[in-house]
Amino acid sequence: MMSNFIDFNVKVVYNNDIELIQSLKNGESKAYSFLLNQYHHKLCVYAHGLTNDYDISEDIVQNVFVYLWKNRVKLKDQFSIKSYLYKSVYNEFIDQYRKKKTVMALEKEYIDALNQVVDTEDENSLERLITLVKQEIEHLPPKCKQTFLLSKKEGLTNIEIAEYLDVSIKSVEAHITKAFSILRQTVGDKMESLLFLLFGITRRPTTTF
C-alpha cells in the first residue's frame, strides 16, 4: 500500500499530464502524492454527490486511487488524468450500486440517463447541478417537500402517501406535480437523472409527469 511511504506534504508541480503520467509509470511516490493532494478531496465531494454517503464515497475514491497505482504501467502516455479520475469514480459508483441492488433494480434507462449527464457535464457542473437540486428541494413549500420526499426518497406510492398524511390522492398528486414543475424549471431534462443520483431508484408515483 502506498500510504506507507507517501509524503502528503510534498510540494511537486507537474507542467502537464504527460510528465505526471510518466512519473506515475516510473513508480515515483511523489506523483501519487501529487494526485492525492490535488484530487482526493474533490473526488470525495463528487462521490458524495453520487452516493449521499460519506463512508461509501471514501471507499470509492480509495478504490480508484489504488486501482490507478496498481495499473499505472498500463496508463496511456497522453490523456487527461482529471477526466480519468472523475470517470473512474463514476464507474466505481455504478459497479458498487449494481452489487448492492438486485439485478433488475438499476434499470437500463437510468444508466443511459446517468451516462448522458456525466458525458455532457464536467465534474464542476455536475456538482453544481446536484447542489442546486438539493437546494430547490429544501426550498419547496413544506407540504410539497414532505410529499415529494416520501415519493422519491422513501419510494412510497401516491396511495401510501395519502394514507400516511391523511390527505386525498389528488392532493398528493398536486404536490408532486408542483415539485416536479419547480425542479424542471431549474435543471430541465436532466431532472430525472439528477434525482436518481440523489435518491437512487424508487418506485415511481402512479401519476405520469
Secondary structure, DSSP 8 states (H G I E B T S, - for coil): -GGGT--TT-----SSHHHHHHHHHTT-HHHHHHHHHHHHHHHHHHHHHHHS-HHHHHHHHHHHHHHHHHTGGGS-SSS-HHHHHHHHHHHHHHHHHHHHS-TTTS-HHHHHHHHHHHHHS-HHHHHHHHHHHHHHHHTS-HHHHHHHHHHHTS---HHHHHHHHT--HHHHHHHHHHHHHHHHHHHGGGHHHHHHHHH------SS--
